[in-house]
C-alpha cells in the first residue's frame, strides 16, 4: 500500500491532511476525523487475516495473523426466530468456521491496525484504558509481535487480561473503580512523554478495523444488509459500521441504501437509548441515574461507557440519524436466555456483550421492528471462550501496579516513566 493511499479529513471543516497519528482535527473541530482512501472500490488483498481489507485500513504494512471476521448464513437461530435472511458476522475463536480470534473478541480487529498505524506514524508506547476486552486484545497482539503496551483496567477486570502466549512487553495497571476511572487514570498517564493514547472512537484505525465486520458481511452476502445489529457501550462499532457502509455504497457493487443500525444497550445502563429516543444529541446526568447501581446489574459491564462518542459530529447520534437507525435495550435476563439460545441453535458460546446483542435482536423481532424477509447482519462481537480454554494456553498477566485512593501518584508516574524509557 502506498503512503498516499489515504488522507485524513474532518467532516465539519473539510480539511484534508496527512496522517501523523492524529486523533483530532487540526482546526479543533468537535468531530471524529475520518480516513479517506484512494481505493474507491474494495479489492481483497492476498494478505493474512483482516489485512486482506488493507485497501480500507489506515496502514501501509501488515502483521502475520489469522485474526479476521467471518460471516455465514444462519439456519438454527434464523429458524427459531422465523427469519429467512439472517447472516452472522462472528468475531471469536471457532476453528470449524475458520474463526481464529484468539482473544475471543472483535477488539482484536481494532488492536491490530492500531498498533501498525502507531509504529508507522509515530514513535512511542501505546496506552489502552479498558473494561477488559480491549485491553486483552491489545495484550494478545503485543504478545505476538513483542511491542509494548500499557493497559489500564478496573481491578475487577484483572482476570480478563490473559493471552494465548506469554506477554513480556505489557504494563498492566489496575484501578479501584469502574471503566470511567480507568479512562481517567489512563488520561493522566498519557501526559508522560513517549506515551500515546490509543484514542478510542477518535482513532481511525480502531474504527476502520471494526468496520471489517461490515466489509466481511457485505462481501459474503454480496450486498449490503438491510439491518446491522450490535450491542454497544461506546457505540464506536456502530459508527464504524456506518462509515464502512458509506464506502461500500460509493463502491457501487453492494447496493445504494445504507443499512439501518439497531444498536442495543444493556438495561439498566442505557444513557444513549434515553437520549436518542428523546431526539437529543446530548447525554445528560438524568440519562445515567445511579450509574454504579446500574453497572452492577448489567450482564456485560464492557457496555457501560459513561462518556460515549454520542453527540460529537460523526458520532453515534449522526450515525443513527443517517441510517434511520434505532437504539433499544435488552435486560440481563434476556441476554442470558439469548446466549443460551445461540449456543443451542448455532453451537458456540457467546461473550456477554454478544448475548446482549442477540437479546436485542429477539426483542426487535417480537415487536415487529424487524421483518422476516429483511437481510440482517448480526454482529457477534465475541465468543468461543470455552474452546479457547480447552485448546489454547491462557496466560493471566498479574498487575504491575494496583492503584487505589492511597496510591502515591508521583511514585506511580515515575515508575511508568521508567518502564517507558526501556522502549522510547
Beta strands, then each sheet from edge to edge (+ up, - down):
strand 1: 6-9
strand 2: 16-17
strand 3: 34-37
strand 4: 70-73
strand 5: 86-90
strand 6: 93-94
strand 7: 99-100
strand 8: 125-130
strand 9: 149-154
strand 10: 162-163
strand 11: 170-175
strand 12: 195-197
strand 13: 227-231
strand 14: 260-267
strand 15: 326-331
strand 16: 376-380
strand 17: 395-396
strand 18: 401-403
sheet 1: 2+ 1- 3+
sheet 2: 4+ 5- 16- 13- 14- 15-
sheet 3: 6+ 7-
sheet 4: 12+ 8+ 9+ 11+ 18+
sheet 5: 10+ 17-
end
